[in-house]
């Protein structure tokens, strides 16, 4: 929602928690804890929704 509000470009990837997709090897390569949401920006990895929102708001 923050990306939409500030007009920031982003790529969505849907993760089906009911199917356990957050435990797929490709997702765990990003975040070993399998937390959702996860945001990657260059070398920065954020896995807490509030931290992601604050980061995006400050970056804009």
mmCIF file of the N, C-alpha and C atoms, coordinates in Angstrom:
data_MODEL
# 
_entry.id   MODEL 
# 
loop_
_atom_site.group_PDB 
_atom_site.id 
_atom_site.type_symbol 
_atom_site.label_atom_id 
_atom_site.label_alt_id 
_atom_site.label_comp_id 
_atom_site.label_asym_id 
_atom_site.label_entity_id 
_atom_site.label_seq_id 
_atom_site.pdbx_PDB_ins_code 
_atom_site.Cartn_x 
_atom_site.Cartn_y 
_atom_site.Cartn_z 
_atom_site.occupancy 
_atom_site.B_iso_or_equiv 
_atom_site.pdbx_formal_charge 
_atom_site.auth_seq_id 
_atom_site.auth_comp_id 
_atom_site.auth_asym_id 
_atom_site.auth_atom_id 
_atom_site.pdbx_PDB_model_num 
ATOM 1   N N  . UNK A 1 1  ? 0.824  -1.189  0.000  1.00 0.00 ? 1  UNK A N  1 
ATOM 2   C CA . UNK A 1 1  ? 0.000  0.000   0.000  1.00 0.00 ? 1  UNK A CA 1 
ATOM 3   C C  . UNK A 1 1  ? 0.869  1.254   0.000  1.00 0.00 ? 1  UNK A C  1 
ATOM 4   N N  . UNK A 1 2  ? 1.965  1.211   0.734  1.00 0.00 ? 2  UNK A N  1 
ATOM 5   C CA . UNK A 1 2  ? 2.848  2.375   0.794  1.00 0.00 ? 2  UNK A CA 1 
ATOM 6   C C  . UNK A 1 2  ? 3.455  2.635   -0.582 1.00 0.00 ? 2  UNK A C  1 
ATOM 7   N N  . UNK A 1 3  ? 3.888  1.594   -1.255 1.00 0.00 ? 3  UNK A N  1 
ATOM 8   C CA . UNK A 1 3  ? 4.475  1.768   -2.596 1.00 0.00 ? 3  UNK A CA 1 
ATOM 9   C C  . UNK A 1 3  ? 3.466  2.417   -3.536 1.00 0.00 ? 3  UNK A C  1 
ATOM 10  N N  . UNK A 1 4  ? 2.237  1.987   -3.477 1.00 0.00 ? 4  UNK A N  1 
ATOM 11  C CA . UNK A 1 4  ? 1.180  2.591   -4.300 1.00 0.00 ? 4  UNK A CA 1 
ATOM 12  C C  . UNK A 1 4  ? 0.980  4.051   -3.928 1.00 0.00 ? 4  UNK A C  1 
ATOM 13  N N  . UNK A 1 5  ? 0.936  4.334   -2.651 1.00 0.00 ? 5  UNK A N  1 
ATOM 14  C CA . UNK A 1 5  ? 0.669  5.695   -2.179 1.00 0.00 ? 5  UNK A CA 1 
ATOM 15  C C  . UNK A 1 5  ? 1.755  6.679   -2.580 1.00 0.00 ? 5  UNK A C  1 
ATOM 16  N N  . UNK A 1 6  ? 3.010  6.227   -2.577 1.00 0.00 ? 6  UNK A N  1 
ATOM 17  C CA . UNK A 1 6  ? 4.102  7.148   -2.912 1.00 0.00 ? 6  UNK A CA 1 
ATOM 18  C C  . UNK A 1 6  ? 4.550  7.032   -4.359 1.00 0.00 ? 6  UNK A C  1 
ATOM 19  N N  . UNK A 1 7  ? 3.923  6.114   -5.107 1.00 0.00 ? 7  UNK A N  1 
ATOM 20  C CA . UNK A 1 7  ? 4.254  5.958   -6.520 1.00 0.00 ? 7  UNK A CA 1 
ATOM 21  C C  . UNK A 1 7  ? 5.599  5.290   -6.762 1.00 0.00 ? 7  UNK A C  1 
ATOM 22  N N  . UNK A 1 8  ? 6.041  4.471   -5.817 1.00 0.00 ? 8  UNK A N  1 
ATOM 23  C CA . UNK A 1 8  ? 7.319  3.787   -5.959 1.00 0.00 ? 8  UNK A CA 1 
ATOM 24  C C  . UNK A 1 8  ? 7.153  2.524   -6.805 1.00 0.00 ? 8  UNK A C  1 
ATOM 25  N N  . UNK A 1 9  ? 8.114  2.245   -7.662 1.00 0.00 ? 9  UNK A N  1 
ATOM 26  C CA . UNK A 1 9  ? 8.027  0.998   -8.433 1.00 0.00 ? 9  UNK A CA 1 
ATOM 27  C C  . UNK A 1 9  ? 8.282  -0.205  -7.523 1.00 0.00 ? 9  UNK A C  1 
ATOM 28  N N  . UNK A 1 10 ? 7.598  -1.297  -7.794 1.00 0.00 ? 10 UNK A N  1 
ATOM 29  C CA . UNK A 1 10 ? 7.795  -2.504  -7.000 1.00 0.00 ? 10 UNK A CA 1 
ATOM 30  C C  . UNK A 1 10 ? 7.348  -3.718  -7.793 1.00 0.00 ? 10 UNK A C  1 
ATOM 31  N N  . UNK A 1 11 ? 7.793  -4.866  -7.346 1.00 0.00 ? 11 UNK A N  1 
ATOM 32  C CA . UNK A 1 11 ? 7.394  -6.126  -7.967 1.00 0.00 ? 11 UNK A CA 1 
ATOM 33  C C  . UNK A 1 11 ? 6.715  -6.967  -6.893 1.00 0.00 ? 11 UNK A C  1 
ATOM 34  N N  . UNK A 1 12 ? 5.484  -7.371  -7.150 1.00 0.00 ? 12 UNK A N  1 
ATOM 35  C CA . UNK A 1 12 ? 4.739  -8.211  -6.210 1.00 0.00 ? 12 UNK A CA 1 
ATOM 36  C C  . UNK A 1 12 ? 5.031  -9.672  -6.487 1.00 0.00 ? 12 UNK A C  1 
ATOM 37  N N  . UNK A 1 13 ? 5.131  -10.418 -5.422 1.00 0.00 ? 13 UNK A N  1 
ATOM 38  C CA . UNK A 1 13 ? 5.215  -11.864 -5.541 1.00 0.00 ? 13 UNK A CA 1 
ATOM 39  C C  . UNK A 1 13 ? 4.266  -12.441 -4.502 1.00 0.00 ? 13 UNK A C  1 
ATOM 40  N N  . UNK A 1 14 ? 3.266  -13.146 -4.968 1.00 0.00 ? 14 UNK A N  1 
ATOM 41  C CA . UNK A 1 14 ? 2.282  -13.723 -4.051 1.00 0.00 ? 14 UNK A CA 1 
ATOM 42  C C  . UNK A 1 14 ? 2.825  -15.008 -3.444 1.00 0.00 ? 14 UNK A C  1 
ATOM 43  N N  . UNK A 1 15 ? 2.702  -15.124 -2.138 1.00 0.00 ? 15 UNK A N  1 
ATOM 44  C CA . UNK A 1 15 ? 3.135  -16.295 -1.392 1.00 0.00 ? 15 UNK A CA 1 
ATOM 45  C C  . UNK A 1 15 ? 1.900  -16.894 -0.724 1.00 0.00 ? 15 UNK A C  1 
ATOM 46  N N  . UNK A 1 16 ? 1.580  -18.121 -1.066 1.00 0.00 ? 16 UNK A N  1 
ATOM 47  C CA . UNK A 1 16 ? 0.408  -18.791 -0.490 1.00 0.00 ? 16 UNK A CA 1 
ATOM 48  C C  . UNK A 1 16 ? 0.825  -19.465 0.815  1.00 0.00 ? 16 UNK A C  1 
ATOM 49  N N  . UNK A 1 17 ? 0.457  -18.832 1.917  1.00 0.00 ? 17 UNK A N  1 
ATOM 50  C CA . UNK A 1 17 ? 0.825  -19.359 3.229  1.00 0.00 ? 17 UNK A CA 1 
ATOM 51  C C  . UNK A 1 17 ? 0.147  -20.696 3.519  1.00 0.00 ? 17 UNK A C  1 
ATOM 52  N N  . UNK A 1 18 ? -1.062 -20.878 3.006  1.00 0.00 ? 18 UNK A N  1 
ATOM 53  C CA . UNK A 1 18 ? -1.774 -22.136 3.239  1.00 0.00 ? 18 UNK A CA 1 
ATOM 54  C C  . UNK A 1 18 ? -1.055 -23.315 2.597  1.00 0.00 ? 18 UNK A C  1 
ATOM 55  N N  . UNK A 1 19 ? -0.369 -23.051 1.486  1.00 0.00 ? 19 UNK A N  1 
ATOM 56  C CA . UNK A 1 19 ? 0.397  -24.103 0.807  1.00 0.00 ? 19 UNK A CA 1 
ATOM 57  C C  . UNK A 1 19 ? 1.827  -24.199 1.340  1.00 0.00 ? 19 UNK A C  1 
ATOM 58  N N  . UNK A 1 20 ? 2.194  -23.294 2.255  1.00 0.00 ? 20 UNK A N  1 
ATOM 59  C CA . UNK A 1 20 ? 3.530  -23.322 2.826  1.00 0.00 ? 20 UNK A CA 1 
ATOM 60  C C  . UNK A 1 20 ? 4.611  -22.787 1.910  1.00 0.00 ? 20 UNK A C  1 
ATOM 61  N N  . UNK A 1 21 ? 4.218  -21.943 0.945  1.00 0.00 ? 21 UNK A N  1 
ATOM 62  C CA . UNK A 1 21 ? 5.192  -21.425 -0.014 1.00 0.00 ? 21 UNK A CA 1 
ATOM 63  C C  . UNK A 1 21 ? 6.294  -20.605 0.636  1.00 0.00 ? 21 UNK A C  1 
ATOM 64  N N  . UNK A 1 22 ? 6.063  -20.101 1.854  1.00 0.00 ? 22 UNK A N  1 
ATOM 65  C CA . UNK A 1 22 ? 7.097  -19.355 2.548  1.00 0.00 ? 22 UNK A CA 1 
ATOM 66  C C  . UNK A 1 22 ? 8.223  -20.284 3.014  1.00 0.00 ? 22 UNK A C  1 
ATOM 67  N N  . UNK A 1 23 ? 8.045  -21.576 2.874  1.00 0.00 ? 23 UNK A N  1 
ATOM 68  C CA . UNK A 1 23 ? 9.075  -22.569 3.226  1.00 0.00 ? 23 UNK A CA 1 
ATOM 69  C C  . UNK A 1 23 ? 9.743  -23.180 2.000  1.00 0.00 ? 23 UNK A C  1 
ATOM 70  N N  . UNK A 1 24 ? 9.383  -22.710 0.813  1.00 0.00 ? 24 UNK A N  1 
ATOM 71  C CA . UNK A 1 24 ? 10.039 -23.188 -0.402 1.00 0.00 ? 24 UNK A CA 1 
ATOM 72  C C  . UNK A 1 24 ? 11.501 -22.747 -0.394 1.00 0.00 ? 24 UNK A C  1 
ATOM 73  N N  . UNK A 1 25 ? 12.378 -23.556 -0.939 1.00 0.00 ? 25 UNK A N  1 
ATOM 74  C CA . UNK A 1 25 ? 13.804 -23.207 -0.955 1.00 0.00 ? 25 UNK A CA 1 
ATOM 75  C C  . UNK A 1 25 ? 14.108 -21.846 -1.585 1.00 0.00 ? 25 UNK A C  1 
ATOM 76  N N  . UNK A 1 26 ? 13.390 -21.480 -2.636 1.00 0.00 ? 26 UNK A N  1 
ATOM 77  C CA . UNK A 1 26 ? 13.632 -20.177 -3.279 1.00 0.00 ? 26 UNK A CA 1 
ATOM 78  C C  . UNK A 1 26 ? 13.312 -19.027 -2.327 1.00 0.00 ? 26 UNK A C  1 
ATOM 79  N N  . UNK A 1 27 ? 12.231 -19.162 -1.571 1.00 0.00 ? 27 UNK A N  1 
ATOM 80  C CA . UNK A 1 27 ? 11.868 -18.103 -0.626 1.00 0.00 ? 27 UNK A CA 1 
ATOM 81  C C  . UNK A 1 27 ? 12.819 -18.099 0.564  1.00 0.00 ? 27 UNK A C  1 
ATOM 82  N N  . UNK A 1 28 ? 13.180 -19.272 1.054  1.00 0.00 ? 28 UNK A N  1 
ATOM 83  C CA . UNK A 1 28 ? 14.105 -19.357 2.177  1.00 0.00 ? 28 UNK A CA 1 
ATOM 84  C C  . UNK A 1 28 ? 15.494 -18.845 1.815  1.00 0.00 ? 28 UNK A C  1 
ATOM 85  N N  . UNK A 1 29 ? 15.819 -18.831 0.529  1.00 0.00 ? 29 UNK A N  1 
ATOM 86  C CA . UNK A 1 29 ? 17.097 -18.244 0.100  1.00 0.00 ? 29 UNK A CA 1 
ATOM 87  C C  . UNK A 1 29 ? 17.106 -16.742 0.379  1.00 0.00 ? 29 UNK A C  1 
ATOM 88  N N  . UNK A 1 30 ? 15.927 -16.107 0.350  1.00 0.00 ? 30 UNK A N  1 
ATOM 89  C CA . UNK A 1 30 ? 15.816 -14.686 0.689  1.00 0.00 ? 30 UNK A CA 1 
ATOM 90  C C  . UNK A 1 30 ? 15.794 -14.488 2.194  1.00 0.00 ? 30 UNK A C  1 
ATOM 91  N N  . UNK A 1 31 ? 14.989 -15.285 2.874  1.00 0.00 ? 31 UNK A N  1 
ATOM 92  C CA . UNK A 1 31 ? 14.788 -15.120 4.312  1.00 0.00 ? 31 UNK A CA 1 
ATOM 93  C C  . UNK A 1 31 ? 14.739 -16.494 4.969  1.00 0.00 ? 31 UNK A C  1 
ATOM 94  N N  . UNK A 1 32 ? 15.794 -16.844 5.684  1.00 0.00 ? 32 UNK A N  1 
ATOM 95  C CA . UNK A 1 32 ? 15.889 -18.169 6.304  1.00 0.00 ? 32 UNK A CA 1 
ATOM 96  C C  . UNK A 1 32 ? 14.767 -18.459 7.288  1.00 0.00 ? 32 UNK A C  1 
ATOM 97  N N  . UNK A 1 33 ? 14.166 -17.410 7.836  1.00 0.00 ? 33 UNK A N  1 
ATOM 98  C CA . UNK A 1 33 ? 13.072 -17.600 8.786  1.00 0.00 ? 33 UNK A CA 1 
ATOM 99  C C  . UNK A 1 33 ? 11.726 -17.802 8.080  1.00 0.00 ? 33 UNK A C  1 
ATOM 100 N N  . UNK A 1 34 ? 11.666 -17.550 6.783  1.00 0.00 ? 34 UNK A N  1 
ATOM 101 C CA . UNK A 1 34 ? 10.427 -17.724 6.031  1.00 0.00 ? 34 UNK A CA 1 
ATOM 102 C C  . UNK A 1 34 ? 9.348  -16.734 6.411  1.00 0.00 ? 34 UNK A C  1 
ATOM 103 N N  . UNK A 1 35 ? 9.757  -15.531 6.832  1.00 0.00 ? 35 UNK A N  1 
ATOM 104 C CA . UNK A 1 35 ? 8.776  -14.526 7.256  1.00 0.00 ? 35 UNK A CA 1 
ATOM 105 C C  . UNK A 1 35 ? 8.160  -13.816 6.050  1.00 0.00 ? 35 UNK A C  1 
ATOM 106 N N  . UNK A 1 36 ? 6.914  -13.451 6.211  1.00 0.00 ? 36 UNK A N  1 
ATOM 107 C CA . UNK A 1 36 ? 6.179  -12.705 5.186  1.00 0.00 ? 36 UNK A CA 1 
ATOM 108 C C  . UNK A 1 36 ? 5.598  -11.484 5.875  1.00 0.00 ? 36 UNK A C  1 
ATOM 109 N N  . UNK A 1 37 ? 5.766  -10.290 5.356  1.00 0.00 ? 37 UNK A N  1 
ATOM 110 C CA . UNK A 1 37 ? 6.355  -9.950  4.072  1.00 0.00 ? 37 UNK A CA 1 
ATOM 111 C C  . UNK A 1 37 ? 7.877  -9.866  4.148  1.00 0.00 ? 37 UNK A C  1 
ATOM 112 N N  . UNK A 1 38 ? 8.472  -9.903  2.981  1.00 0.00 ? 38 UNK A N  1 
ATOM 113 C CA . UNK A 1 38 ? 9.909  -9.713  2.827  1.00 0.00 ? 38 UNK A CA 1 
ATOM 114 C C  . UNK A 1 38 ? 10.113 -8.698  1.720  1.00 0.00 ? 38 UNK A C  1 
ATOM 115 N N  . UNK A 1 39 ? 11.009 -7.754  1.950  1.00 0.00 ? 39 UNK A N  1 
ATOM 116 C CA . UNK A 1 39 ? 11.347 -6.772  0.922  1.00 0.00 ? 39 UNK A CA 1 
ATOM 117 C C  . UNK A 1 39 ? 12.854 -6.792  0.713  1.00 0.00 ? 39 UNK A C  1 
ATOM 118 N N  . UNK A 1 40 ? 13.248 -6.840  -0.552 1.00 0.00 ? 40 UNK A N  1 
ATOM 119 C CA . UNK A 1 40 ? 14.658 -6.776  -0.909 1.00 0.00 ? 40 UNK A CA 1 
ATOM 120 C C  . UNK A 1 40 ? 14.857 -5.533  -1.757 1.00 0.00 ? 40 UNK A C  1 
ATOM 121 N N  . UNK A 1 41 ? 15.828 -4.704  -1.361 1.00 0.00 ? 41 UNK A N  1 
ATOM 122 C CA . UNK A 1 41 ? 16.180 -3.509  -2.125 1.00 0.00 ? 41 UNK A CA 1 
ATOM 123 C C  . UNK A 1 41 ? 17.699 -3.483  -2.215 1.00 0.00 ? 41 UNK A C  1 
ATOM 124 N N  . UNK A 1 42 ? 18.228 -3.871  -3.368 1.00 0.00 ? 42 UNK A N  1 
ATOM 125 C CA . UNK A 1 42 ? 19.669 -4.053  -3.554 1.00 0.00 ? 42 UNK A CA 1 
ATOM 126 C C  . UNK A 1 42 ? 20.174 -5.047  -2.514 1.00 0.00 ? 42 UNK A C  1 
ATOM 127 N N  . UNK A 1 43 ? 21.042 -4.625  -1.616 1.00 0.00 ? 43 UNK A N  1 
ATOM 128 C CA . UNK A 1 43 ? 21.602 -5.526  -0.599 1.00 0.00 ? 43 UNK A CA 1 
ATOM 129 C C  . UNK A 1 43 ? 20.823 -5.501  0.713  1.00 0.00 ? 43 UNK A C  1 
ATOM 130 N N  . UNK A 1 44 ? 19.754 -4.733  0.783  1.00 0.00 ? 44 UNK A N  1 
ATOM 131 C CA . UNK A 1 44 ? 18.973 -4.605  2.013  1.00 0.00 ? 44 UNK A CA 1 
ATOM 132 C C  . UNK A 1 44 ? 17.819 -5.603  2.015  1.00 0.00 ? 44 UNK A C  1 
ATOM 133 N N  . UNK A 1 45 ? 17.672 -6.316  3.120  1.00 0.00 ? 45 UNK A N  1 
ATOM 134 C CA . UNK A 1 45 ? 16.577 -7.249  3.306  1.00 0.00 ? 45 UNK A CA 1 
ATOM 135 C C  . UNK A 1 45 ? 15.795 -6.832  4.543  1.00 0.00 ? 45 UNK A C  1 
ATOM 136 N N  . UNK A 1 46 ? 14.491 -6.616  4.382  1.00 0.00 ? 46 UNK A N  1 
ATOM 137 C CA . UNK A 1 46 ? 13.624 -6.270  5.513  1.00 0.00 ? 46 UNK A CA 1 
ATOM 138 C C  . UNK A 1 46 ? 12.496 -7.286  5.580  1.00 0.00 ? 46 UNK A C  1 
ATOM 139 N N  . UNK A 1 47 ? 12.155 -7.711  6.811  1.00 0.00 ? 47 UNK A N  1 
ATOM 140 C CA . UNK A 1 47 ? 11.119 -8.730  6.961  1.00 0.00 ? 47 UNK A CA 1 
ATOM 141 C C  . UNK A 1 47 ? 10.018 -8.319  7.934  1.00 0.00 ? 47 UNK A C  1 
ATOM 142 N N  . UNK A 1 48 ? 10.041 -7.118  8.406  1.00 0.00 ? 48 UNK A N  1 
ATOM 143 C CA . UNK A 1 48 ? 8.988  -6.628  9.293  1.00 0.00 ? 48 UNK A CA 1 
ATOM 144 C C  . UNK A 1 48 ? 8.172  -5.585  8.539  1.00 0.00 ? 48 UNK A C  1 
ATOM 145 N N  . UNK A 1 49 ? 6.855  -5.734  8.525  1.00 0.00 ? 49 UNK A N  1 
ATOM 146 C CA . UNK A 1 49 ? 6.012  -4.854  7.718  1.00 0.00 ? 49 UNK A CA 1 
ATOM 147 C C  . UNK A 1 49 ? 6.169  -3.386  8.099  1.00 0.00 ? 49 UNK A C  1 
ATOM 148 N N  . UNK A 1 50 ? 6.264  -3.083  9.374  1.00 0.00 ? 50 UNK A N  1 
ATOM 149 C CA . UNK A 1 50 ? 6.409  -1.678  9.789  1.00 0.00 ? 50 UNK A CA 1 
ATOM 150 C C  . UNK A 1 50 ? 7.758  -1.129  9.324  1.00 0.00 ? 50 UNK A C  1 
ATOM 151 N N  . UNK A 1 51 ? 8.814  -1.922  9.451  1.00 0.00 ? 51 UNK A N  1 
ATOM 152 C CA . UNK A 1 51 ? 10.135 -1.493  8.989  1.00 0.00 ? 51 UNK A CA 1 
ATOM 153 C C  . UNK A 1 51 ? 10.132 -1.256  7.485  1.00 0.00 ? 51 UNK A C  1 
ATOM 154 N N  . UNK A 1 52 ? 9.444  -2.105  6.744  1.00 0.00 ? 52 UNK A N  1 
ATOM 155 C CA . UNK A 1 52 ? 9.336  -1.943  5.285  1.00 0.00 ? 52 UNK A CA 1 
ATOM 156 C C  . UNK A 1 52 ? 8.621  -0.633  4.959  1.00 0.00 ? 52 UNK A C  1 
ATOM 157 N N  . UNK A 1 53 ? 7.528  -0.362  5.644  1.00 0.00 ? 53 UNK A N  1 
ATOM 158 C CA . UNK A 1 53 ? 6.770  0.862   5.388  1.00 0.00 ? 53 UNK A CA 1 
ATOM 159 C C  . UNK A 1 53 ? 7.590  2.107   5.718  1.00 0.00 ? 53 UNK A C  1 
ATOM 160 N N  . UNK A 1 54 ? 8.273  2.102   6.842  1.00 0.00 ? 54 UNK A N  1 
ATOM 161 C CA . UNK A 1 54 ? 9.095  3.252   7.233  1.00 0.00 ? 54 UNK A CA 1 
ATOM 162 C C  . UNK A 1 54 ? 10.217 3.450   6.227  1.00 0.00 ? 54 UNK A C  1 
ATOM 163 N N  . UNK A 1 55 ? 10.881 2.379   5.842  1.00 0.00 ? 55 UNK A N  1 
ATOM 164 C CA . UNK A 1 55 ? 11.970 2.467   4.869  1.00 0.00 ? 55 UNK A CA 1 
ATOM 165 C C  . UNK A 1 55 ? 11.484 3.075   3.552  1.00 0.00 ? 55 UNK A C  1 
ATOM 166 N N  . UNK A 1 56 ? 10.352 2.576   3.054  1.00 0.00 ? 56 UNK A N  1 
ATOM 167 C CA . UNK A 1 56 ? 9.831  3.086   1.782  1.00 0.00 ? 56 UNK A CA 1 
ATOM 168 C C  . UNK A 1 56 ? 9.430  4.556   1.897  1.00 0.00 ? 56 UNK A C  1 
ATOM 169 N N  . UNK A 1 57 ? 8.802  4.936   2.996  1.00 0.00 ? 57 UNK A N  1 
ATOM 170 C CA . UNK A 1 57 ? 8.379  6.319   3.173  1.00 0.00 ? 57 UNK A CA 1 
ATOM 171 C C  . UNK A 1 57 ? 9.590  7.246   3.241  1.00 0.00 ? 57 UNK A C  1 
ATOM 172 N N  . UNK A 1 58 ? 10.637 6.831   3.923  1.00 0.00 ? 58 UNK A N  1 
ATOM 173 C CA . UNK A 1 58 ? 11.836 7.660   4.026  1.00 0.00 ? 58 UNK A CA 1 
ATOM 174 C C  . UNK A 1 58 ? 12.619 7.725   2.736  1.00 0.00 ? 58 UNK A C  1 
ATOM 175 N N  . UNK A 1 59 ? 12.551 6.670   1.957  1.00 0.00 ? 59 UNK A N  1 
ATOM 176 C CA . UNK A 1 59 ? 13.282 6.615   0.687  1.00 0.00 ? 59 UNK A CA 1 
ATOM 177 C C  . UNK A 1 59 ? 12.637 7.500   -0.376 1.00 0.00 ? 59 UNK A C  1 
ATOM 178 N N  . UNK A 1 60 ? 11.347 7.745   -0.247 1.00 0.00 ? 60 UNK A N  1 
ATOM 179 C CA . UNK A 1 60 ? 10.639 8.507   -1.296 1.00 0.00 ? 60 UNK A CA 1 
ATOM 180 C C  . UNK A 1 60 ? 10.967 9.988   -1.260 1.00 0.00 ? 60 UNK A C  1 
# 
